[in-house]
């Protein structure tokens, strides 16, 4: 699905550029969510927002491009878990906005949601660094 940096983890086959594109897709999706809150439209398909396997990144994360070995890595499992949390929180934000509780939606959006988004990007970067053989600095 994604194209880009063609360096590949020899063990799992994940391309480094795939994760970079995934991060870009995540950022784009966040922009769409912000617009949904701004519009505060009732009738938004909340289930599609909550479905973490339907956004562009989720389709890649759950799709055939990743092997069984990819899916067994700690990095994959962490990204999967945080991505699912991210979409569940997005559901809550859109439900609040659609119910006319826009201030509450913004509080979540620019608080917990931004924090969770950052955690997701950090998890994706850690996965990318593991593919490149970069070790995190010692604590």
N, C-alpha and C positions, 0 to 999 in steps of 0.2 A: 504494500500500500504506500509506504513512504519511500522516498528516494533521497539520496544525499551522500554523505560520507560513506564510502564503501568499505572502510575498515571493518573487519568481522571478527568477533570472538570465535576463535578456532574451536573451542569446546562446544559452544551453544549455537553459533551461527547468527547471532543478533548483530545487525549492522549499527555502528555508532551513529550514523546519520539518521537512522530510524528514530532513535530516542530524541535527537535534536528536533526532528520534525514533529514528534509527539508533543514536545514542550510548546512548540509554536501553535499546534492545534489546541492545546489546553488554554493558552492565552487567548486565542480567538474565541473559544467557547465562553470564557469568562466575560468577554466583551458582549456577547449575545445575551448572557444572563443579566448583566447590568442594564442592557436596553429593555429587557423584559420587566425589570423592576421599575424602570423609568416609565414605561408604558402602563404598568399596573393594570394589565388587561385581564379580565376574568375570561375563563374559557381556555386558558393556556393548557396544553396537554402536559399536566404535571407528571404523569407516568413516563413520558418520553424523556423528560428532564431527569427523572430519577434513575432511568435505565443507563447504568454505567457501561453497557456494552453497545450502545447505539451512537455515541458521539464518534467523531473520526478517530480519536485516540483509543477509545474503548473498542472499536472494531478491530484496530490493529492489535491491541493488548489481548483480546479474546480470539483473534482470528488465526488462520492457518499459517501465517508467516512466522510464528514462534513455535519452536519444537517443544516436546515434552521436557527435555532437559532445560530449556529456557524457563519453563513454567515451574520448575522445581528449585530455582535459585532463590536465595533469601531476598535478593534485590527485586526480582519479579513479584514475589509474594507481598513485599512491603508496598510496592507501587500499586498492585492490585487492590490491597486493603485500603490504602489512603484514597485511591481513585473512587472506590465504592462509597467511602465516607463523604467525599467531596460531592458526589451526586445526590446523596441523601440530604445533605445540608442545602444543596441547591433547591431541592424539592421544598424544603421548609421555607426558604426565602421566597420562592414564587407563590407558594400558598398564602403567605402573609401579604404579599403585594396584591394578589388577586382578591383577597378579603378586605382590601382597603387599609391594611395596616402597613403602609409604605414606610413609615418611620422605623417600625420594628424590623421590617425587611432590610432597610439600609443599615441598621445597627448590626444585624447578623452579617450582611454582605461585607461591610467594611471593618468587621471585627473578626469573629471566628472564621468566616469564610476565607478572608485574605490570609489568615494564619494557616489554615488548612491547605490552601492553594500553594503557599510557600513550602509547606512540608512535602507536598506532592512533587513540586519542582526539585527540591533537594533530594528526594528519593530517586527521581529520574536521573539527576546528575550523578548520584552515587552509583547507580546502575551503569551509567555511561562510563564513569571513571573505572569501574571494575572491569569493563570490557577493554579499556585501554591499558589496563595494568597499573593504573595510578592508585597508590595507597593513600588513604587519608592521613593527615598529620597526626602524630601521637598526641594524646591528651595529657 
